[in-house]
Amino acid sequence: MKFEMQKAILLAENIHDFIKYVQKNHEHKNSFRFQPDKLYQVKLLIEEYKFQIIADELLRINQYSWDEKYTHYLVDHFSKGLEIINEYVQKNYEDLFLITSRLYILKDLSQTFTKMEREAFS
C-alpha cells in the first residue's frame, strides 16, 4: 500500500503545481504565452471543480495511511474536472498549448488509479 500512497501524494503535488502554474501566468497579464481571457477561464474551471481542495485532501489522507475508497472517490472527481479542462484547452489549443503537457501528466497519474481499480474488480 505504500506505493499507492506515494502515487496519490505525487498526484496531489502535481495538482498543486498545476494550480500555481495557472495562477502565476494569469497574474502576469502582459505575458505573450497565453491569452489572458482563456487562461482566466481555465482558472475558473480549476476553482469550480475544487482542485485545491482535492489536492489537499489527497495529501492529508495519504500522508500516514492508505484510504483506498476515499482516494478513488477524490481521483474520480478530479478526473471529471480534468476532462472538462482538457476539452477546453483542446478547443483553444493555439492559445493554451503550453498547458497541455501538464494536463497529460495529470491525466496519466489519475489514470493509474482507475486502471488499478479495474484490475481489482476483475
Secondary structure, 3 states (H helix, E strand, C coil): CHHHHHHHHHHHHHHHHHHHHHHHHHHCCCCCCCCHHHHHHHHHHHHHCCHHHHHHHHHHHCCCCCCHHHHHHHHHHHHHHHHHHHHHHHHCHHHHHHHHHHHHHHHHHHHHHHHHHHHHHC
